[in-house]
Amino acid sequence: MHILRSADHRIVPWANGLGITADVVLSPPPPDEWTWRLSIADVTDDVPFSIMAGIDRHIVVAQGVGMALRIDGRPEVRMDRATPPLPFDGDATTTCRLLDGPIADLNLMVRRSEATGSLRVVRLRDGDVFTAAFDDVAIVVLDGEVNVAGSVLSTFDALHFDGASPAATSITATTSAELAVAAIRPSVTH
């Protein structure tokens, strides 16, 4: 298990150059091509999202009021902090309209030829304990503070379970907290 501090996340431009994102985890790490990526994007304007061919995306509003996404011309999907993560095709033409000022969103991107992924949000009250499932690979604190093995994690700090058993890790909320939990299942090839 690795603790990843928000101050250490690598800042990179979006593929389309219209924004920036903080890489939380790339697996496998560079220089290899990633199978899955967890990142936090700053969205400051109404913009098109980057097209990510062959990638399944999962997105959740992490900070700010919210956004409305139009995916391949379909009706807008409005998202705020209470909206569950939205899965969508990275190949889709996707535009974002901010509802009331800038936001940060958390993205899980998975190369569909290699794996499937899911993203969920867990809300904890002060003192609640959360234990990860066997296929959970990373947890990002979206709000509040938690304690993991004596280390305090706060907003946008993360845990990466790199070969470790996540089910052996207890995460205790030291305030009300909100966690984004990413799970990955490798594709089965025949």
C-alpha positions, 0 to 999 in steps of 0.5 A: 500500500502506498500513500500518495500525497496531493502535493506530489501528484504530477500536473499534466495538460489534457490531451486536447490542451484545454485544461490541466489534470493531476495524475494520482495513479497510472498503472503500470507507471511510466514509461509503460503505457497505462492500463488504468489511470486515476486523475483529478481535472480542474475544469475552469470553463465550458469546454470539450473533453479530450477524446480518449480512443479505446478508453472507458471513463468514469467521472465524479464531481470532486469539488465545486457546484457541478457540471452538465455533460453532453455525450455524443449529442444526447441530452445533458447529464447534470452532475453535482457532488451528490451524483454517483460516478458516471461511466461513459465511452472515452471515444464519445464526443463530450462537452462540459458546461459548468453549472456555477463556476469552476470544478474539479472532477475525479476520473478513472480511465481504463483501457477497455482491451485490458481491464474493466473498472468501476468508481464509487463514492463512500460517505463516512461519518466521524469514527466510521471505518471503511475496509476496501474490497478485494478488487479495489486498487485506489482510494482518493479522499474527496473531502474530510480526513481519514486515518490509515495505519497512523497516517492522516489523509486529507483532500485529494490524498490517495491510497494505492494498493499495488499488489497488497491486499486492500481488504487488510486495510482499515480506513477510519474517518476522523471527520465526516469524509467522502472517499472515491474508490476505484476497482479494476478487474483485468480482462480475461483472454482466451 
